[in-house]
């Protein structure tokens, strides 16, 4: 017995798509209209200087590669379920990003990608997406801890004893996890996850690790280029350590994607205040990063959301 007719379902899906896209663009408009740091006069001055052209071209390339590498990562892993072209992977990644904007830590992204696969494959899609994103989180933690530790030697961002406590907690947690990896909750254990990971070909893992490192380099260097464009005079390695520390601290906090720029911006202000960087520059860079990495891909993803067609059953 059908509760809703196919026609009713189509109208309901269309309404949901319009609401999601409208909400996304309303939030973007609302943020930009109230953002006092986004001074277009200053931006036009930076863009107009010919000596800045190489840096601006590099910034645009990194903006493209940041999202394109993520698309290649997902294409590689999702092909374990069925063959996926670059175009299809682009639709899946960008529409999932749009659907995940209002969910905690982008959880809606998992459901967004699952929509493009058979219902029976949903658990597999969710697991592969966890693998895809998990490597990125590992890099954020690893390089973030290294960056924060090194930066703390130049400027005491946080007391060193807190760093050692953090390292100690991580060591204890990892030791406990692997010592009780066979302990199961509702049939799932760490060993179960390890076994599932072993089912993925090693070539896929190597490709995922390599592409994740490229993506990490892409978005961290977006920050580096923008800070240099706005006249920040900090040695390259020190600046890179500061950016890595920001991503570490931002990743450790629960947040919504549409609030990501505010979270990262506030953490950046905390860290860069110790490096004597203007709070205005920090806020402006955080806003521009949000525009390049979230607003731009969501603008494209919204089209894919609106044109998505529910599979007839």
C-alpha positions as MATLAB code, in Angstrom:
seq = 'XXXXXXXXXXXXXXXXXXXXXXXXXXXXXXXXXXXXXXXXXXXXXXXXXXXXXXXXXXXXXXXXXXXXXXXXXXXXXXXXXXXXXXXXXXXXXXXXXXXXXXXXXXXXXXXXXXXXXXXXXXXXXXXXXXXXXXXXXXXXXXXXXXXXXXXXXXXXXXXXXXXXXXXXXXXXXXXXXXXXXXXXXXXXXXXXXXXXXXXXXXXXXXXXXXXXXXXXXXXXXXXXXXXXXXXXXXXXXXXXXXXXXXXXXXXXXXXXXXXXXXXXXXXXXXXXXXXXXXXXXXXXXXXXXXXXXXXXXXXXXXXXXXXXXXXXX';
ca = [
       0.000    0.000    0.000;
       1.429    3.363   -1.018;
       1.176    6.097    1.591;
       2.251    8.807   -0.872;
       1.801    8.831   -4.623;
       4.862    9.207   -6.876;
       3.674   12.688   -7.875;
       3.363   13.750   -4.217;
       6.850   12.379   -3.506;
       8.272   14.393   -6.392;
       6.720   17.619   -5.101;
       7.902   16.857   -1.562;
      11.471   16.208   -2.727;
      11.402   19.398   -4.839;
      10.219   21.401   -1.806;
      12.997   19.962    0.369;
      15.613   20.747   -2.295;
      14.389   24.335   -2.643;
      14.367   24.793    1.139;
      17.931   23.431    1.514;
      19.319   25.612   -1.281;
      17.379   28.710   -0.164;
      18.548   28.288    3.426;
      22.157   27.880    2.282;
      22.111   31.030    0.152;
      20.209   33.039    2.763;
      22.844   32.199    5.336;
      25.648   33.151    2.943;
      23.952   36.473    2.117;
      23.251   37.173    5.789;
      26.865   36.533    6.768;
      28.340   38.659    3.983;
      25.960   41.574    4.540;
      26.945   41.763    8.223;
      30.652   41.055    7.790;
      32.490   44.312    8.443;
      35.900   42.755    7.752;
      35.112   42.165    4.080;
      36.331   45.478    2.673;
      36.074   45.225   -1.115;
      38.128   48.409   -1.555;
      41.125   46.804    0.165;
      40.585   43.560   -1.743;
      40.533   45.420   -5.056;
      43.823   47.123   -4.145;
      45.465   43.749   -3.468;
      44.088   42.277   -6.707;
      45.144   45.344   -8.754;
      48.856   45.058   -7.850;
      50.699   43.273  -10.659;
      53.301   41.857   -8.262;
      50.457   39.930   -6.563;
      49.341   38.153   -9.761;
      51.517   35.016   -9.270;
      50.256   34.636   -5.685;
      46.623   35.158   -6.776;
      46.978   32.567   -9.551;
      48.496   30.130   -7.036;
      45.594   30.838   -4.658;
      43.018   30.063   -7.357;
      44.874   26.876   -8.281;
      44.940   25.740   -4.631;
      41.232   26.565   -4.264;
      40.464   24.332   -7.248;
      42.850   21.543   -6.189;
      41.510   21.537   -2.599;
      38.056   20.417   -3.760;
      39.163   18.513   -6.881;
      41.518   16.295   -4.883;
      38.609   15.508   -2.544;
      36.569   14.507   -5.603;
      39.369   12.199   -6.788;
      39.585   10.640   -3.316;
      35.874    9.883   -3.321;
      35.915    8.607   -6.919;
      38.672    6.145   -6.004;
      36.932    4.769   -2.898;
      33.349    4.774   -4.222;
      34.450    2.747   -7.259;
      34.662   -0.192   -4.844;
      30.843   -0.173   -4.926;
      30.321    0.685   -8.592;
      32.267    2.508  -11.337;
      32.079    6.272  -10.773;
      33.298    8.897  -13.256;
      34.929   12.182  -12.228;
      31.721   13.995  -13.223;
      29.572   11.720  -11.063;
      31.983   12.029   -8.143;
      31.838   15.826   -8.524;
      28.034   15.763   -8.265;
      28.154   13.510   -5.221;
      30.807   15.489   -3.330;
      29.412   18.975   -4.004;
      25.757   18.119   -3.426;
      26.707   16.254   -0.228;
      28.632   19.332    0.933;
      25.525   21.451    0.358;
      23.269   19.009    2.219;
      25.736   18.798    5.107;
      26.091   22.534    5.702;
      23.481   22.689    8.489;
      24.414   19.435   10.245;
      26.971   18.993   13.068;
      30.455   18.382   11.631;
      28.920   17.802    8.181;
      27.123   14.561    9.149;
      24.527   15.259    6.445;
      27.305   14.750    3.888;
      27.147   10.983    4.517;
      23.433   10.842    3.702;
      23.974   13.130    0.690;
      26.415   10.714   -0.938;
      24.273    7.686   -0.077;
      21.430    9.176   -2.179;
      23.400    8.407   -5.345;
      23.702    4.692   -4.568;
      21.338    1.773   -4.076;
      19.697    1.623   -0.657;
      21.427   -1.676    0.125;
      24.824    0.004   -0.401;
      24.161    2.804    2.129;
      26.220    1.232    4.984;
      29.138    0.706    2.586;
      28.898    4.313    1.331;
      28.929    5.641    4.903;
      31.952    3.489    5.804;
      33.924    4.530    2.700;
      33.102    8.186    3.380;
      34.449    7.706    6.919;
      37.665    6.312    5.410;
      37.826    9.236    2.979;
      37.373   11.854    5.724;
      39.193    9.927    8.446;
      42.584   10.202    6.762;
      42.105   13.963    6.561;
      41.370   14.085   10.300;
      44.501   12.020   11.046;
      46.634   14.480    9.067;
      45.004   17.421   10.868;
      45.823   15.871   14.257;
      49.345   14.730   13.329;
      50.566   17.908   11.616;
      48.556   20.084   13.996;
      50.296   18.632   17.049;
      53.684   19.003   15.357;
      52.850   22.583   14.345;
      51.568   23.544   17.795;
      54.596   21.966   19.513;
      57.071   23.776   17.237;
      55.170   27.073   17.428;
      55.102   26.840   21.209;
      58.901   26.957   21.212;
      58.791   30.409   19.563;
      55.673   31.759   21.278;
      53.980   30.168   24.263;
      50.496   29.686   22.827;
      49.544   27.304   25.619;
      51.594   26.132   28.652;
      53.901   23.254   27.658;
      52.483   21.041   30.407;
      49.122   21.020   28.587;
      50.861   19.796   25.447;
      52.470   16.940   27.351;
      49.113   16.098   28.960;
      47.549   16.004   25.466;
      50.263   13.649   24.187;
      49.779   11.482   27.267;
      46.002   11.273   26.808;
      46.385   10.337   23.110;
      48.894    7.610   23.998;
      46.642    6.173   26.725;
      43.544    6.260   24.498;
      45.327    4.516   21.594;
      46.794    1.897   23.946;
      43.377    1.180   25.468;
      41.676    0.988   22.063;
      44.109   -1.576   20.718;
      44.200   -3.592   23.936;
      40.393   -4.006   23.900;
      39.939   -4.053   20.132;
      37.932   -7.285   20.334;
      35.482   -5.796   22.832;
      32.185   -5.548   20.929;
      29.175   -3.268   21.326;
      26.113   -4.544   19.438;
      28.404   -6.744   17.359;
      30.824   -3.948   16.400;
      34.391   -3.613   17.670;
      37.653   -1.968   16.688;
      38.725   -5.303   15.213;
      35.608   -5.218   12.997;
      36.692   -1.855   11.607;
      40.256   -3.121   11.094;
      38.901   -6.130    9.189;
      36.759   -3.859    6.993;
      39.770   -1.669    6.279;
      41.774   -4.752    5.259;
      39.110   -5.558    2.670;
      39.992   -2.338    0.852;
      42.908   -2.916   -1.581;
      46.238   -1.501   -0.427;
      46.495    0.490   -3.648;
      43.303    2.360   -2.662;
      44.713    3.129    0.798;
      47.975    4.409   -0.690;
      46.095    6.612   -3.147;
      43.827    7.931   -0.375;
      46.827    8.762    1.842;
      48.649   10.512   -1.019;
      45.629   12.554   -2.145;
      44.798   13.488    1.457;
      48.329   14.868    1.884;
      47.893   16.943   -1.304;
      44.585   18.303   -0.026;
      46.085   19.167    3.362;
      48.920   21.020    1.624;
      46.380   22.836   -0.583;
      44.190   24.345    2.112;
      47.031   25.167    4.527;
      48.887   27.046    1.789;
      45.731   28.982    0.915;
      46.096   30.537    4.357;
      49.816   31.142    3.890;
      49.324   32.956    0.563;
      46.468   35.133    1.896;
      48.414   36.197    4.980;
      51.390   37.186    2.830;
      49.113   39.073    0.415;
      47.852   41.174    3.327;
      51.339   42.026    4.507;
      51.903   39.569    7.351;
      55.650   39.311    7.948;
      56.164   35.898    9.572;
      58.712   33.262    8.461;
      57.144   30.602    6.215;
      57.691   27.612    8.519;
      56.391   29.477   11.562;
      53.298   30.615    9.652;
      52.665   27.069    8.402;
      52.910   25.756   11.981;
      50.364   28.369   13.110;
      47.911   27.365   10.345;
      48.327   23.662   11.205;
      47.629   24.446   14.869;
      44.438   26.324   13.891;
      43.157   23.327   11.928;
      43.970   20.988   14.813;
      42.080   23.064   17.362;
      39.144   23.714   15.000;
      38.846   20.012   14.113;
      38.701   19.038   17.786;
      35.611   21.187   18.400;
      32.088   20.111   17.397;
      30.662   22.653   14.954;
      28.388   23.186   11.973;
      29.952   23.762    8.556;
      28.127   27.067    8.160;
      29.808   28.220   11.408;
      33.212   26.866   10.423;
      34.644   30.241    9.452;
      33.616   31.735   12.805;
      35.155   28.847   14.764;
      38.407   28.880   12.782;
      38.438   32.675   12.807;
      38.196   32.881   16.602;
      40.902   30.216   17.056;
      43.102   32.015   14.509;
      42.693   35.271   16.445;
      43.740   33.482   19.643;
      46.888   32.023   18.046;
      47.883   34.990   15.874;
      47.469   37.450   18.746;
      50.654   35.868   20.140;
      52.359   36.509   16.794;
      51.353   40.218   16.740;
      49.174   39.859   13.628;
      46.353   42.378   13.204;
      42.992   40.935   14.304;
      41.428   42.601   11.277;
      43.717   40.681    8.888;
      42.984   37.393   10.698;
      39.209   37.957   10.424;
      39.480   38.933    6.745;
      41.541   35.852    5.853;
      39.084   33.574    7.717;
      36.194   35.093    5.729;
      37.991   34.697    2.392;
      38.890   31.075    3.153;
      35.215   30.442    3.933;
      34.185   32.046    0.620;
      36.684   30.037   -1.406;
      36.313   26.642    0.273;
      32.647   26.601    1.341;
      30.560   29.250   -0.454;
      32.007   28.630   -3.934;
      31.574   24.815   -3.936;
      28.136   25.097   -2.277;
      27.042   27.472   -5.058;
      27.872   24.735   -7.576;
      26.555   21.964   -5.321;
      23.194   23.719   -5.043;
      22.661   23.179   -8.762;
      23.281   19.443   -8.336;
      20.877   19.335   -5.386;
      18.136   21.023   -7.422;
      18.659   18.758  -10.436;
      18.897   15.539   -8.402;
      16.197   13.041   -9.368;
      14.905   10.414   -6.968;
      15.218    6.886   -8.368;
      11.831    5.404   -9.147;
      11.074    2.193   -7.274;
];
